[in-house]
Amino acid sequence: MSKVQLLFVGISEIVGGPELGLLLLTDLSRTRQVAIVCDSNIEYEIGLRTSKDVDTSRFLPEVLCQVSPLMTNDHYEILFNSIIDGQYKALLVNKDDLTLTPMRASDAILLALVAKLEIFMEEHLFNRQSVHNMGGQNKMALPLNALSPDMLRRALKQAIEDENYELASMLRDEMKQREKRNLDE
């Protein structure tokens, strides 16, 4: 399995979705990036850790990493290995015994920041999901399969209101594909 190492580069808000944010990750060359949807709680927690004004050393994630001496980059890494129904699947990988612990994607990024763990994405997933890094621009394209069901519904409603029927058709098709997959399972 080939994998791409990622760097956390920041948080962006989703226009029209104040309760959601995007965690932006880029490859080491900073040419391509992916965005992982997070809720406002994780957006706040990561914001605390990227701010220089707040001492987080006594916060629960930091304390747990301090009392667990193995929670370091020498022993663990984060791996994103798939995306299902708009949710990236993340694993905490124990490098010593190769055990895999599933995690919520946004929590995995928070843990990586706190414990200073490396973040990876399987190469085929990164190639499929990443977009060209636009640098300092405040817009980013998201693949349809990276949208949650709620985001898809809101985007469909907005596309219909804007009379963007081509986009509405693509959004509807994505929703139908997911419904079919869920029925087949």
Z-matrix of the N, CA and C atoms (Angstrom, degrees):
N
C 1 1.449
C 2 1.521 1 108.97
N 3 1.324 2 115.77 1 125.15
C 4 1.463 3 121.08 2 174.23
C 5 1.513 4 108.68 3 -91.12
N 6 1.314 5 114.51 4 144.77
C 7 1.456 6 118.45 5 179.30
C 8 1.523 7 109.63 6 -138.77
N 9 1.325 8 114.68 7 156.31
C 10 1.453 9 123.04 8 -179.30
C 11 1.518 10 107.79 9 -111.91
N 12 1.330 11 116.16 10 130.14
C 13 1.460 12 118.95 11 176.37
C 14 1.516 13 109.26 12 -79.51
N 15 1.328 14 115.24 13 138.30
C 16 1.458 15 121.66 14 -177.89
C 17 1.523 16 111.01 15 -118.48
N 18 1.319 17 114.40 16 153.02
C 19 1.460 18 121.91 17 175.19
C 20 1.518 19 108.82 18 -119.03
N 21 1.320 20 116.48 19 136.24
C 22 1.460 21 120.38 20 173.60
C 23 1.523 22 107.09 21 -75.37
N 24 1.342 23 116.71 22 127.10
C 25 1.467 24 119.57 23 -177.94
C 26 1.514 25 113.68 24 -116.71
N 27 1.331 26 118.09 25 -13.15
C 28 1.452 27 117.82 26 177.62
C 29 1.511 28 113.68 27 157.59
N 30 1.319 29 112.89 28 -175.98
C 31 1.459 30 122.32 29 -178.70
C 32 1.519 31 107.43 30 -122.44
N 33 1.316 32 115.75 31 141.26
C 34 1.456 33 121.06 32 176.01
C 35 1.520 34 107.64 33 -131.55
N 36 1.305 35 116.17 34 148.44
C 37 1.463 36 119.62 35 176.92
C 38 1.515 37 109.52 36 -88.52
N 39 1.318 38 116.03 37 151.00
C 40 1.460 39 121.65 38 175.87
C 41 1.512 40 107.25 39 -90.88
N 42 1.319 41 116.44 40 124.66
C 43 1.463 42 120.94 41 179.35
C 44 1.517 43 108.91 42 -62.74
N 45 1.321 44 116.57 43 129.52
C 46 1.450 45 121.55 44 -179.95
C 47 1.511 46 113.23 45 80.05
N 48 1.306 47 118.35 46 5.14
C 49 1.456 48 121.93 47 179.84
C 50 1.507 49 110.55 48 -136.00
N 51 1.325 50 118.97 49 71.60
C 52 1.462 51 120.71 50 -173.50
C 53 1.525 52 113.72 51 -64.26
N 54 1.327 53 117.99 52 -18.42
C 55 1.464 54 119.26 53 -179.83
C 56 1.530 55 111.99 54 -88.81
N 57 1.334 56 116.88 55 0.16
C 58 1.461 57 121.04 56 -178.77
C 59 1.524 58 110.73 57 -126.23
N 60 1.315 59 114.72 58 149.98
C 61 1.453 60 120.42 59 175.45
C 62 1.514 61 109.47 60 -134.37
N 63 1.318 62 115.63 61 173.96
C 64 1.454 63 122.16 62 176.91
C 65 1.514 64 108.73 63 -120.98
N 66 1.313 65 115.99 64 129.04
C 67 1.453 66 122.24 65 173.57
C 68 1.519 67 106.15 66 -94.12
N 69 1.312 68 116.79 67 118.65
C 70 1.456 69 121.64 68 -173.97
C 71 1.524 70 110.46 69 -96.51
N 72 1.323 71 114.97 70 128.29
C 73 1.466 72 122.74 71 178.98
C 74 1.518 73 107.83 72 -125.87
N 75 1.315 74 116.39 73 142.22
C 76 1.452 75 121.10 74 179.47
C 77 1.523 76 109.50 75 -129.17
N 78 1.330 77 115.24 76 157.78
C 79 1.462 78 118.75 77 174.12
C 80 1.526 79 108.52 78 -72.45
N 81 1.325 80 116.77 79 169.79
C 82 1.464 81 120.47 80 -175.63
C 83 1.524 82 112.75 81 -62.07
N 84 1.327 83 117.36 82 -30.18
C 85 1.466 84 119.98 83 179.04
C 86 1.529 85 111.84 84 -81.79
N 87 1.320 86 116.56 85 -7.15
C 88 1.468 87 123.75 86 179.26
C 89 1.527 88 112.68 87 60.48
N 90 1.329 89 116.26 88 32.26
C 91 1.458 90 119.91 89 178.67
C 92 1.528 91 112.44 90 -98.31
N 93 1.333 92 116.84 91 -26.89
C 94 1.464 93 120.84 92 179.88
C 95 1.520 94 108.62 93 -131.57
N 96 1.322 95 114.89 94 153.42
C 97 1.462 96 118.93 95 -178.81
C 98 1.517 97 111.19 96 -142.76
N 99 1.315 98 114.30 97 158.04
C 100 1.459 99 122.46 98 173.66
C 101 1.519 100 107.40 99 -126.95
N 102 1.309 101 114.59 100 156.72
C 103 1.465 102 120.72 101 177.99
C 104 1.511 103 108.42 102 -124.96
N 105 1.322 104 115.43 103 135.65
C 106 1.458 105 121.49 104 179.22
C 107 1.523 106 107.38 105 -117.32
N 108 1.312 107 115.46 106 126.08
C 109 1.464 108 120.79 107 -178.44
C 110 1.518 109 109.46 108 -70.37
N 111 1.330 110 115.49 109 138.48
C 112 1.466 111 120.45 110 176.06
C 113 1.521 112 108.84 111 -135.99
N 114 1.325 113 115.84 112 160.30
C 115 1.452 114 119.80 113 175.99
C 116 1.525 115 109.49 114 -85.32
N 117 1.311 116 116.21 115 172.90
C 118 1.469 117 120.49 116 -176.30
C 119 1.530 118 112.17 117 -65.64
N 120 1.336 119 117.74 118 -27.45
C 121 1.469 120 119.83 119 178.44
C 122 1.523 121 111.63 120 -65.09
N 123 1.323 122 116.91 121 -46.96
C 124 1.467 123 120.24 122 179.11
C 125 1.526 124 109.74 123 -68.64
N 126 1.315 125 116.65 124 -37.93
C 127 1.470 126 120.08 125 176.86
C 128 1.539 127 109.55 126 -57.16
N 129 1.320 128 116.13 127 -43.27
C 130 1.467 129 121.29 128 178.37
C 131 1.529 130 111.14 129 -65.43
N 132 1.351 131 117.03 130 -47.33
C 133 1.471 132 121.69 131 -178.39
C 134 1.528 133 111.60 132 -61.06
N 135 1.310 134 116.78 133 -43.82
C 136 1.463 135 119.83 134 179.19
C 137 1.521 136 109.83 135 -69.59
N 138 1.315 137 116.53 136 -37.61
C 139 1.470 138 120.04 137 176.71
C 140 1.524 139 112.02 138 -58.96
N 141 1.338 140 116.70 139 -38.48
C 142 1.462 141 120.12 140 176.88
C 143 1.525 142 111.23 141 -61.37
N 144 1.322 143 115.52 142 -38.73
C 145 1.466 144 120.22 143 -175.15
C 146 1.532 145 112.77 144 -80.86
N 147 1.302 146 117.55 145 -20.44
C 148 1.459 147 119.53 146 177.60
C 149 1.527 148 111.28 147 -93.89
N 150 1.304 149 115.90 148 -9.62
C 151 1.465 150 120.90 149 175.51
C 152 1.521 151 108.72 150 -84.01
N 153 1.296 152 116.64 151 144.17
C 154 1.469 153 120.47 152 178.31
C 155 1.531 154 111.12 153 -89.66
N 156 1.317 155 116.70 154 -2.08
C 157 1.466 156 121.10 155 -173.94
C 158 1.523 157 114.38 156 -90.81
N 159 1.327 158 118.14 157 -10.74
C 160 1.458 159 121.08 158 -172.72
C 161 1.530 160 110.21 159 -118.83
N 162 1.324 161 115.41 160 130.84
C 163 1.469 162 120.81 161 174.95
C 164 1.527 163 107.47 162 -89.79
N 165 1.329 164 116.51 163 110.19
C 166 1.470 165 121.07 164 -177.90
C 167 1.525 166 112.31 165 -100.32
N 168 1.312 167 118.18 166 8.34
C 169 1.473 168 121.14 167 -173.52
C 170 1.525 169 113.25 168 -61.64
N 171 1.321 170 117.70 169 -19.16
C 172 1.469 171 119.91 170 -179.54
C 173 1.526 172 112.16 171 -104.84
N 174 1.319 173 116.95 172 6.60
C 175 1.456 174 121.46 173 178.12
C 176 1.528 175 108.60 174 -77.44
N 177 1.321 176 115.81 175 153.26
C 178 1.460 177 121.25 176 -173.74
C 179 1.538 178 114.36 177 -53.40
N 180 1.341 179 120.49 178 -49.89
C 181 1.473 180 117.66 179 -179.37
C 182 1.532 181 112.74 180 -59.03
N 183 1.315 182 117.42 181 -41.14
C 184 1.461 183 121.00 182 179.90
C 185 1.523 184 111.11 183 -66.93
N 186 1.319 185 116.54 184 -42.21
C 187 1.469 186 120.25 185 179.84
C 188 1.529 187 110.07 186 -64.13
N 189 1.321 188 117.61 187 -43.45
C 190 1.470 189 120.11 188 179.11
C 191 1.529 190 111.22 189 -62.69
N 192 1.314 191 117.06 190 -38.42
C 193 1.471 192 119.47 191 177.06
C 194 1.523 193 111.06 192 -68.23
N 195 1.325 194 117.70 193 -33.49
C 196 1.465 195 121.13 194 178.66
C 197 1.529 196 111.43 195 -69.01
N 198 1.328 197 117.86 196 -38.55
C 199 1.470 198 120.08 197 -177.39
C 200 1.527 199 112.17 198 -82.96
N 201 1.314 200 116.70 199 -12.72
C 202 1.461 201 120.50 200 175.95
C 203 1.531 202 108.07 201 -108.13
N 204 1.319 203 117.00 202 93.62
C 205 1.468 204 119.69 203 -174.71
C 206 1.533 205 114.19 204 -63.39
N 207 1.331 206 117.28 205 -17.04
C 208 1.458 207 119.16 206 179.41
C 209 1.531 208 112.95 207 -84.97
N 210 1.342 209 117.50 208 -9.59
C 211 1.457 210 120.26 209 -178.39
C 212 1.536 211 108.93 210 -79.09
N 213 1.337 212 113.67 211 70.57
C 214 1.461 213 121.01 212 179.76
C 215 1.518 214 109.15 213 -135.45
N 216 1.292 215 114.84 214 169.76
C 217 1.453 216 121.76 215 178.27
C 218 1.529 217 112.28 216 -62.47
N 219 1.318 218 117.71 217 -22.86
C 220 1.464 219 120.63 218 177.78
C 221 1.525 220 111.90 219 -68.54
N 222 1.330 221 116.83 220 -26.60
C 223 1.467 222 120.72 221 -173.21
C 224 1.525 223 114.33 222 -115.53
N 225 1.335 224 118.24 223 -20.64
C 226 1.468 225 120.66 224 -174.94
C 227 1.514 226 111.31 225 -136.32
N 228 1.327 227 114.45 226 155.61
C 229 1.460 228 122.00 227 171.15
C 230 1.530 229 108.02 228 -149.46
N 231 1.317 230 115.33 229 164.26
C 232 1.463 231 122.09 230 176.71
C 233 1.517 232 107.93 231 -104.41
N 234 1.337 233 116.95 232 136.36
C 235 1.463 234 121.86 233 178.50
C 236 1.526 235 109.45 234 -132.11
N 237 1.335 236 116.16 235 125.91
C 238 1.459 237 121.95 236 171.31
C 239 1.514 238 106.18 237 -96.15
N 240 1.350 239 116.01 238 121.96
C 241 1.455 240 118.31 239 -173.08
C 242 1.521 241 115.45 240 -120.27
N 243 1.341 242 118.39 241 -8.44
C 244 1.463 243 119.66 242 177.63
C 245 1.524 244 109.40 243 -166.37
N 246 1.318 245 113.78 244 173.03
C 247 1.462 246 120.78 245 173.27
C 248 1.519 247 107.07 246 -138.40
N 249 1.317 248 116.19 247 129.00
C 250 1.465 249 121.66 248 -178.51
C 251 1.524 250 107.91 249 -134.35
N 252 1.332 251 115.56 250 125.38
C 253 1.464 252 122.34 251 179.14
C 254 1.529 253 112.41 252 49.91
N 255 1.313 254 116.06 253 44.77
C 256 1.458 255 120.62 254 175.63
C 257 1.509 256 114.79 255 80.27
N 258 1.328 257 117.61 256 4.74
C 259 1.466 258 120.92 257 -178.60
C 260 1.526 259 109.62 258 -116.68
N 261 1.332 260 115.63 259 119.86
C 262 1.462 261 118.73 260 173.35
C 263 1.522 262 108.68 261 -68.04
N 264 1.311 263 115.88 262 141.65
C 265 1.458 264 122.13 263 176.81
C 266 1.521 265 108.31 264 -100.76
N 267 1.321 266 115.76 265 122.97
C 268 1.465 267 121.60 266 -177.41
C 269 1.519 268 109.62 267 -116.08
N 270 1.320 269 114.96 268 148.37
C 271 1.452 270 121.99 269 178.01
C 272 1.519 271 109.30 270 -128.97
N 273 1.336 272 115.38 271 137.64
C 274 1.453 273 121.00 272 168.14
C 275 1.525 274 104.46 273 -89.43
N 276 1.334 275 116.76 274 115.62
C 277 1.461 276 122.04 275 -175.41
C 278 1.520 277 109.34 276 -100.58
N 279 1.326 278 115.68 277 121.35
C 280 1.463 279 121.00 278 173.47
C 281 1.526 280 106.34 279 -83.43
N 282 1.314 281 117.14 280 112.22
C 283 1.468 282 121.48 281 -176.53
C 284 1.529 283 112.34 282 -69.87
N 285 1.336 284 117.37 283 -21.41
C 286 1.461 285 120.59 284 -177.26
C 287 1.524 286 112.27 285 -76.14
N 288 1.348 287 116.47 286 -46.11
C 289 1.466 288 118.69 287 -177.46
C 290 1.533 289 113.17 288 -120.26
N 291 1.337 290 115.98 289 5.17
C 292 1.466 291 123.73 290 177.29
C 293 1.526 292 113.91 291 62.64
N 294 1.325 293 118.40 292 23.42
C 295 1.464 294 119.60 293 173.30
C 296 1.518 295 108.57 294 -72.95
N 297 1.324 296 114.53 295 146.38
C 298 1.462 297 122.15 296 -177.69
C 299 1.518 298 108.68 297 -117.96
N 300 1.316 299 116.05 298 127.67
C 301 1.452 300 121.06 299 178.20
C 302 1.527 301 108.86 300 -117.66
N 303 1.342 302 117.78 301 114.14
C 304 1.466 303 119.79 302 179.77
C 305 1.535 304 110.92 303 -64.55
N 306 1.325 305 115.04 304 142.77
C 307 1.464 306 121.74 305 178.69
C 308 1.522 307 109.24 306 -140.12
N 309 1.306 308 115.58 307 157.15
C 310 1.457 309 120.44 308 169.67
C 311 1.532 310 106.87 309 -66.99
N 312 1.313 311 117.65 310 136.88
C 313 1.466 312 122.43 311 -172.88
C 314 1.527 313 112.61 312 -55.68
N 315 1.311 314 117.71 313 -46.54
C 316 1.466 315 119.80 314 -177.51
C 317 1.526 316 111.25 315 -68.12
N 318 1.326 317 117.63 316 -34.51
C 319 1.465 318 120.67 317 175.79
C 320 1.525 319 110.70 318 -66.22
N 321 1.321 320 116.63 319 -35.86
C 322 1.465 321 121.02 320 179.06
C 323 1.530 322 110.38 321 -63.07
N 324 1.315 323 116.56 322 -39.30
C 325 1.467 324 119.52 323 178.54
C 326 1.525 325 110.13 324 -68.51
N 327 1.327 326 117.20 325 -41.25
C 328 1.466 327 120.14 326 176.79
C 329 1.528 328 109.92 327 -59.85
N 330 1.325 329 117.55 328 -46.52
C 331 1.464 330 120.62 329 178.90
C 332 1.529 331 110.82 330 -60.97
N 333 1.324 332 116.77 331 -42.05
C 334 1.470 333 120.15 332 179.02
C 335 1.521 334 111.14 333 -60.03
N 336 1.326 335 116.72 334 -39.58
C 337 1.467 336 119.63 335 178.72
C 338 1.522 337 111.53 336 -68.14
N 339 1.324 338 116.74 337 -42.85
C 340 1.467 339 121.04 338 -177.64
C 341 1.526 340 111.09 339 -68.55
N 342 1.333 341 116.93 340 -47.24
C 343 1.468 342 121.39 341 -175.05
C 344 1.539 343 112.46 342 -91.00
N 345 1.334 344 115.71 343 -1.81
C 346 1.473 345 121.02 344 -179.12
C 347 1.538 346 111.09 345 59.84
N 348 1.345 347 114.67 346 46.21
C 349 1.458 348 121.39 347 178.73
C 350 1.527 349 109.88 348 -90.13
N 351 1.317 350 116.21 349 149.46
C 352 1.454 351 120.33 350 174.67
C 353 1.523 352 108.71 351 -75.57
N 354 1.335 353 115.32 352 148.04
C 355 1.459 354 122.51 353 179.74
C 356 1.520 355 107.76 354 -115.62
N 357 1.340 356 115.89 355 133.12
C 358 1.457 357 121.96 356 178.88
C 359 1.518 358 109.98 357 -130.60
N 360 1.343 359 115.48 358 156.65
C 361 1.462 360 121.93 359 171.70
C 362 1.522 361 106.05 360 -133.64
N 363 1.332 362 115.54 361 138.33
C 364 1.457 363 118.52 362 176.34
C 365 1.527 364 108.26 363 -55.21
N 366 1.328 365 115.51 364 137.88
C 367 1.464 366 121.17 365 -171.44
C 368 1.523 367 112.62 366 -58.78
N 369 1.323 368 117.50 367 -44.37
C 370 1.470 369 119.37 368 -179.04
C 371 1.532 370 111.07 369 -62.92
N 372 1.319 371 117.79 370 -36.27
C 373 1.462 372 121.74 371 177.69
C 374 1.529 373 109.97 372 -68.90
N 375 1.321 374 116.56 373 -44.71
C 376 1.470 375 120.12 374 178.97
C 377 1.525 376 110.43 375 -61.02
N 378 1.317 377 117.57 376 -44.58
C 379 1.469 378 120.57 377 -180.00
C 380 1.523 379 111.70 378 -62.00
N 381 1.323 380 116.89 379 -36.11
C 382 1.457 381 121.41 380 -179.34
C 383 1.530 382 112.12 381 -77.20
N 384 1.340 383 117.61 382 -36.42
C 385 1.466 384 121.10 383 -171.33
C 386 1.528 385 114.52 384 -97.73
N 387 1.310 386 117.99 385 -20.59
C 388 1.461 387 119.19 386 -173.67
C 389 1.520 388 111.29 387 -79.06
N 390 1.320 389 114.14 388 156.74
C 391 1.459 390 122.18 389 175.52
C 392 1.520 391 107.86 390 -126.09
N 393 1.316 392 115.10 391 162.25
C 394 1.459 393 119.74 392 178.55
C 395 1.525 394 109.23 393 -60.18
N 396 1.313 395 116.63 394 135.20
C 397 1.463 396 122.08 395 179.11
C 398 1.523 397 108.24 396 -72.71
N 399 1.320 398 116.24 397 118.84
C 400 1.466 399 122.20 398 -176.34
C 401 1.530 400 112.45 399 -88.30
N 402 1.309 401 117.21 400 9.06
C 403 1.465 402 119.38 401 178.72
C 404 1.509 403 112.05 402 69.25
N 405 1.299 404 117.10 403 -127.99
C 406 1.465 405 121.93 404 -174.54
C 407 1.508 406 115.30 405 -81.83
N 408 1.328 407 118.61 406 4.46
C 409 1.455 408 119.09 407 -179.02
C 410 1.515 409 110.73 408 -69.35
N 411 1.331 410 115.78 409 153.58
C 412 1.457 411 119.62 410 -177.63
C 413 1.523 412 112.31 411 -100.75
N 414 1.339 413 118.16 412 21.73
C 415 1.455 414 122.16 413 175.89
C 416 1.514 415 108.20 414 -124.89
N 417 1.337 416 114.31 415 149.14
C 418 1.454 417 119.62 416 177.41
C 419 1.511 418 108.61 417 -150.10
N 420 1.323 419 116.53 418 133.32
C 421 1.451 420 120.90 419 176.19
C 422 1.526 421 108.82 420 -77.45
N 423 1.325 422 115.52 421 140.16
C 424 1.465 423 120.97 422 175.91
C 425 1.518 424 108.76 423 -117.49
N 426 1.320 425 118.21 424 133.73
C 427 1.466 426 119.63 425 173.55
C 428 1.531 427 109.62 426 -61.70
N 429 1.321 428 116.95 427 144.99
C 430 1.470 429 120.22 428 -178.60
C 431 1.515 430 111.89 429 -57.59
N 432 1.333 431 117.50 430 -34.74
C 433 1.460 432 118.70 431 -177.11
C 434 1.526 433 112.10 432 -74.25
N 435 1.341 434 117.83 433 -3.25
C 436 1.465 435 121.15 434 176.59
C 437 1.530 436 111.48 435 -95.93
N 438 1.332 437 116.73 436 2.23
C 439 1.459 438 120.66 437 179.39
C 440 1.527 439 110.25 438 -94.55
N 441 1.309 440 115.64 439 138.36
C 442 1.460 441 120.69 440 176.48
C 443 1.532 442 108.78 441 -69.68
N 444 1.328 443 117.85 442 162.18
C 445 1.472 444 119.67 443 177.93
C 446 1.532 445 112.32 444 -55.88
N 447 1.324 446 117.17 445 -40.80
C 448 1.459 447 120.18 446 178.89
C 449 1.525 448 111.24 447 -64.57
N 450 1.326 449 116.99 448 -41.63
C 451 1.463 450 120.72 449 178.48
C 452 1.524 451 110.48 450 -64.06
N 453 1.340 452 116.78 451 -38.95
C 454 1.466 453 120.14 452 177.38
C 455 1.529 454 110.84 453 -61.47
N 456 1.331 455 116.96 454 -45.09
C 457 1.469 456 120.61 455 -179.46
C 458 1.527 457 110.93 456 -61.85
N 459 1.338 458 116.38 457 -44.71
C 460 1.468 459 119.71 458 179.49
C 461 1.533 460 111.05 459 -65.27
N 462 1.333 461 116.67 460 -40.91
C 463 1.463 462 119.95 461 179.56
C 464 1.531 463 110.54 462 -65.66
N 465 1.332 464 117.86 463 -38.89
C 466 1.465 465 121.64 464 177.67
C 467 1.524 466 110.21 465 -62.38
N 468 1.312 467 116.46 466 -46.34
C 469 1.467 468 120.95 467 178.62
C 470 1.526 469 110.45 468 -58.65
N 471 1.335 470 116.46 469 -45.09
C 472 1.465 471 120.66 470 -179.36
C 473 1.524 472 111.32 471 -66.45
N 474 1.339 473 117.77 472 -40.04
C 475 1.465 474 121.10 473 179.59
C 476 1.526 475 110.76 474 -63.35
N 477 1.322 476 116.87 475 -39.20
C 478 1.472 477 120.28 476 177.95
C 479 1.532 478 109.97 477 -67.10
N 480 1.337 479 116.47 478 -44.28
C 481 1.465 480 119.94 479 177.84
C 482 1.524 481 111.64 480 -60.13
N 483 1.343 482 116.82 481 -36.46
C 484 1.463 483 121.96 482 -179.91
C 485 1.528 484 112.39 483 -83.94
N 486 1.342 485 116.79 484 0.21
C 487 1.450 486 123.76 485 -177.98
C 488 1.528 487 111.99 486 58.31
N 489 1.343 488 115.49 487 33.31
C 490 1.465 489 121.71 488 175.93
C 491 1.533 490 106.22 489 -95.90
N 492 1.341 491 115.26 490 80.05
C 493 1.452 492 120.51 491 -170.88
C 494 1.524 493 112.84 492 -73.01
N 495 1.322 494 117.79 493 -26.56
C 496 1.461 495 120.32 494 176.37
C 497 1.532 496 109.95 495 -65.18
N 498 1.331 497 116.70 496 -46.73
C 499 1.460 498 120.77 497 177.20
C 500 1.528 499 110.20 498 -64.79
N 501 1.320 500 116.81 499 -42.59
C 502 1.467 501 120.47 500 179.11
C 503 1.530 502 110.71 501 -58.22
N 504 1.328 503 116.40 502 -40.48
C 505 1.460 504 120.72 503 179.12
C 506 1.531 505 111.28 504 -64.38
N 507 1.339 506 116.85 505 -42.98
C 508 1.471 507 119.87 506 178.83
C 509 1.527 508 110.72 507 -64.55
N 510 1.328 509 117.32 508 -40.56
C 511 1.467 510 121.02 509 179.55
C 512 1.526 511 110.56 510 -65.32
N 513 1.333 512 116.04 511 -43.26
C 514 1.469 513 120.54 512 178.26
C 515 1.529 514 110.54 513 -61.66
N 516 1.335 515 117.32 514 -42.43
C 517 1.462 516 121.06 515 179.17
C 518 1.525 517 111.15 516 -61.87
N 519 1.338 518 117.39 517 -41.86
C 520 1.474 519 120.83 518 177.87
C 521 1.526 520 110.40 519 -61.98
N 522 1.336 521 116.70 520 -42.02
C 523 1.469 522 120.29 521 179.84
C 524 1.537 523 110.10 522 -64.09
N 525 1.325 524 117.43 523 -41.62
C 526 1.466 525 121.23 524 179.81
C 527 1.531 526 110.98 525 -65.65
N 528 1.342 527 116.96 526 -41.22
C 529 1.467 528 120.19 527 178.27
C 530 1.526 529 110.54 528 -59.64
N 531 1.315 530 116.55 529 -42.90
C 532 1.470 531 120.14 530 -179.89
C 533 1.518 532 111.09 531 -66.22
N 534 1.339 533 116.73 532 -42.39
C 535 1.464 534 120.14 533 178.96
C 536 1.529 535 109.93 534 -61.23
N 537 1.338 536 116.96 535 -43.25
C 538 1.466 537 121.58 536 179.32
C 539 1.541 538 110.32 537 -62.33
N 540 1.342 539 116.94 538 -44.47
C 541 1.460 540 120.80 539 179.40
C 542 1.526 541 110.29 540 -61.35
N 543 1.328 542 116.61 541 -41.90
C 544 1.471 543 120.22 542 -179.70
C 545 1.514 544 111.65 543 -66.27
N 546 1.325 545 118.12 544 -34.96
C 547 1.467 546 121.18 545 177.85
C 548 1.527 547 111.23 546 -71.09
N 549 1.338 548 116.00 547 -34.76
C 550 1.477 549 120.71 548 -179.98
C 551 1.528 550 112.18 549 -70.85
N 552 1.315 551 117.07 550 -21.79
C 553 1.487 552 119.57 551 -176.20
C 554 1.478 553 112.00 552 -80.41
